[in-house]
Amino acid sequence: MRQRRNARRWADPTTVQRMGFFQHLRASLRYNLRLLKEFRATLLLFILTTLGAGSLYGALEAAYNLEERVPAIDLPYHMAQMMTLQASPPPPGMPVPLVMFWYVMPFFGLFVLGQIVQFIQLLFDRSGRAAAWQEAIASTMRDHTIVIGLGHVGLGVVRSLIDLQTQVVAVNHGFDPITAEALHEMNVTMIDGDGRLDDTLERAHLEHAESLVVCTSDDAVNFEIIMRARSFNPTVRIVARTWDSQYAKQLRDFLGVERIVSSAEVSAPVFAGAAVGADITQTIHVKGRAYVLVRLTVAAGSQFEGRTVGSVQDRYDVDIVLLVSDGDEEADVHPSNDQTIRAGDSITTFLPFSQLAEFLTKNRPANGRR
């Protein structure tokens, strides 16, 4: 019961991953194209059967010089009627070769139409191919975050990332019903597979991801996933969980992992903040309102670059408590309002949690990538 309550807590219906109309349209097109590709042999056989048999039937009608003939444009439809036992019985005196169509075509129908019906069902009802639909959605994503490892911490990371208005793809080697239900209620894309395999990372669209969060409970597995991911996408931001300090040094020095989260500091906000390029403290509550302290490095081309401390504070209703200029070793506590913020500067800001997602999006450069 406790596990189910935890899953319900993470699946707060007020926190749902949104998918735009055009993204949904692209996912539908890719899903349908993949479905067409899988059923192409069956569809081609159906078309060739109706057209080929129809042409042969028309040629035989002409050879026997029948007075009443099926119009050429109706011949494929007439063959389809025979395949489904919908055609009227052959009239008396019909030549035997033509009568044979009434007996032969239903056998083609049994072979082909069952597959056609299945194709139509899957075209309109995606529940039978949920995995393919999830992969189609993932293929439309850009600058998203992939979370591998969907235990208690992983679910929390997913929830925190959605709070930060970040698109998420959740990857796990098998989803238990409770986890799947929680992710479904948050409308999170799910990829079932081993994160150590190229196929799984490809289905999660890692080549276009902005960040990867690896938070399984096995350091060795995390290490393998990171090595595979780094070779797959050399520029992706990687945040990893580790229990062993030895692994932490190797991950930083040899694989360029941007942030290592130790077992002592494991929390969903820490992971989520690192994934979007910021250090976020635990949320604190004052008189029923949530506040958070966040530190980020100002990106070149962002809406913070070139502005003064005072203008940023006034525009976004936040308080910049620390500023470290690029190249300086000491922080400027409560910097003056006329001090200019430059790319590469580190700013630490105190603000309401409800404003955090919008505030972080302002640190994106003009090309959309952090």
N, C-alpha and C positions, 0 to 999 in steps of 0.2 A: 504493500500500500504506500509506503514511504517513497519508493522509486516512482510509482505512478504520480504521486503528488508533485515530486520534483520535476518530472517531465511536463506536467501541466503548468508548473510555475514558469518553466522556460518558454512555454508556448502561449504566453500572454497574447490574446487576440488583438491587443492594441499595437503589438509589434509584429508587423508582417512585411516580408520582403515584397516589394512592388515590381511589377514587370509592365513596361509601357506597351501601348498598342502595337507600335511598329516592331518592337522586340518580339512580342507574341506572334505577330504575323510572320516574321522571319523564321521563328522556331517552327511554326506550322508548315511553312513551305519546305523547310529542310526535313522535317519529319515525313511529310508526304512524298518528297522526292526519294527518301530512303526506302519508304514503303513501296513505291513504284519500282525501285531498283530490285528489291527482294522478290517482287511478284512479276517482274518483267517477262519471265519465260511463260508463266501462265497466261498473262494478258496477251502476249504475242501469239500464243497458241490459239486463244479464243478468237482473236481477230483473223488469223490465217484460216482457221476452220470455217468461220462464217463467210468470209470472202471467197475462199477457195471452193468450199462446197457449194456456195451460192452460184459461183461462176460455172461450175460443172453442171449444176442442176439446170441453169439457163441454157447451156450448150446442148444438153440432152433434150430439153423442150424444143429447141430449134431443130435438132436433128430428126425428132419424131414429128415435126411440123404440127404441133398442137395448136388448136384454135385459141384456147384460153391459156395465156401464159402469165406467169408472175412478172410484173414490171421489174426491170433490171435493178432499179434503185431499192426495191423491196426484197430482193433475194437474200441479203445477209440477215434481215429481220425474220424472214420466213425460215431460214436455217436455225436461228435462235429459238423460234417457236417450236420447231421440231425437237431441238435439244431439251426443251423444258416440257415436252408433251402437251404443248398448247395449240399445236396446229390442228386444223380440221382434218378428218379422215380423208384419204385419197379418193377422188371420185371414181365411179365405175369405169372400167376401160383404160385406166391409167397404165402406161407401159411398166413392166416389172422393174427395169432399172431405176425408174423414178420412184416407184413404190418403196424400193429398198431404202431410200433416204429416211422414210418414216421409222424404219427399224434400226438403222445404223446410227443416226444422229443422237438418239438418247444415250448411247454408250459414251459418246464424246461428252455429252452433258454431265453424266455422272463423274467423269474424270476431271473436267475443267470447271464446271459451275460451282462445285463445292469450294474450290480455291477462290473463285471470283466472289462468292458470298463472304468468305472469310476476309478477303481484301476490303470489301465494302464495310464490313463491321469494324475492322481496325481503322479504317479511314475516318469514321465518325465517332468511334468509341476507343479512346486511347488507353483505357484501363487495362486492356489485354497486352499492351506493350508499354507499360509505364517506364521501364528502363530506357527504351528508345526515345520516348518523349522527354525524359530528363536530360538525356545527352543532347537532344536537339536544342533545348533551352540553354544548356551550358555553352553550346557552340556559338550562340549569339552574344555572349558576354565579352566585354572588354574592361580592362583595369579592375577586375573583380578580385576577391580574396578566396583562396581555397583553404579549407580547414580539414586536415587529415587527423582522424582520431576523435570519435564521437562518444567519449565517456562523459562523466559529469562536467569536467573542465571544458571539453570540446563543445558541449551544448551551451555552456555559459558564454564561450567565446563567440559562437554563432549569434546568440541573442545580443551580445554587446555590439557586435559589428553591424547588425541590422539597426540597432539604436543609433549607430553612427551613419546610417543611410548608405551602407556599403553593400554591394551585391556579393552574395556568398554562394559558393558551391561546397557542399559537405561531402567528404569522401570517407568511406569506411568499408572494411572487409566484412560485409554482412551487416544489416540493420535489424536490431531486435524490434519487435512490434511497438514497444513504448517509445523508443527513440524515433522510429519512423513516423509515428503519430505526432510527436512533438514537432519534428521538422516539417511535416505536411501542414500542420496548423500555422506554422510560420511562413509557409510558402517557399521553403528553401529547396533549391535544386540538390538532388541526392544522386551520387555516383557510387555504385556498389563495385568495389574492386580493391586490389592490393596496391597501396600507394608506392610500393617499390617497383612496380612494373610500368614501362613506358606506355602501354595501352591505357592504363588507368589515368595516368597524367594527361595523356592526349585527350581522352574523353572528358576530362575536367577542364580542358582548354587552357592548360598551363602556359602555352606559348604566348597567350595574350593576357595572362594574369598580372596584377600589380604586386601581389604579395601571397605568400604561402605560410600558413601556420601549421606546424607539425607538433601535435600534442598527444601522441600515444604514450602509454605508461612504460614503454620498453625503449631504453636508450639506444640499443643496438638497431632496432627497427627504425627509430627516428634518424639515426646516422645513415642507414641505407637509403631512406626516402630522400634525405637532403642531398646525398651524392647524386642520386638519379635525377632529382629536380634541377640541381645546379648544372648538370650536363645538358639537360633538356632546355633550360632557359637560364642563361648565364646572368641576366640582369634582374631577375625576380627578387623582391625583398623577402627574406626568409626569417621567420621567428620560430624558435624551437624551444621545446621543453626538455629539460635534462635533470637527472637525479645525481649524476656523477660529474664532479668538477673537471675530471680528466677529459671527458667528452666535450665539455664546454670550450676548453682551450683549443682542441682540435677543430671544432666546428667554426670557431672564429678565425683561426690562423689559416686553415687550409680550404675551407669551403665558403668563406665570406658570409657567414650567417650574421645578420645585422643585430639581432638581439637574442640572447640566451636567457630564458626564464627558469630559474632554479626551483626545486621543489618547495623551498621555503617561501618563495614569493608568488607561487602559482595562484592566479586569480584571473577571472574573465576580463576585467577592464585592462589589466596589465598586458595580456595577450592582444586584445583588440586594439589598444592604443599603439603598441609596437607594430601591428600589421598595417596601420594607416600612417606610420611615420611619426608618432608622438608618444611621449611618456605620460600616462594618465594615472593619477592616484585613485585609491578607492573613493567611491562616492561618499560624501558626508551630508547629513540632513540637518537643516536648521529651520525650525518652525514649519515643518512639513514640506520644505523645498530642498531639492537635491543640488549640491554644488560639487565642483571638481577642480583640481589643480592639474593643468596640462602644460607640458613643455614640448616645444617643437622647434625645428630648424627652418627658418624662412626660406622658401623655395624661390629661385630666380623666376621672375615673371609672374609671381603671385600678387594678390591684391594687397598684401602687407608691404611688399618691397617699395621703398621710396616714400612711404608715409611716415608721419611722426607718431610717437607713442600716444600723444593726446588724441590725434584724429582716429586712431584705431580704437582706443578706449571709448570715445564718444560714439563712434559709428556702430560698434558692436556691443556696447554696454557691458564691457568687461574691465578687469583690472589687471594690468601688466605689472607683476611684482618683481620680476628679475629680467635683466637683459644682459646677454654676454655677446659682445661684438665679435665678429669673426677674427680670430687671431689673438684676442685677449684671453688672459688666464683667469681673471677675476670677474665676478658678476657685479653688475650695477643694480643695487637694490633700490626699488621704486624709482626707476629712471625718470628724468624730467620729461614733461609733456612735449617739449620741442625737439627732443632727440630723434634723429631719423633712423628708421629701421632699414637695414640693408640685407640683401641675399646672403645667406650663410650665418646670419645672426641667430642666436638661440634666445627665444622668449618664453618665459613662464607666466602663465595667465590663470587667474582665478575667475571662474564664471559659472553660471547656472548650467546644470547638466542638460537641460532642455535646449540650450543654445549651442551645445558642443558640436553637433553634427554640422550645422551651418557654418560655424566658425572654422572647422577643419577644412571644409570644402574651399574656403577662401585662400587656403595655402596651396592650391593647385596652380601650376603655371598655365600659361595661355594655351598650351597644347593639350591640356587635360590631364597630364600625368604628373604625379608628385615628384 
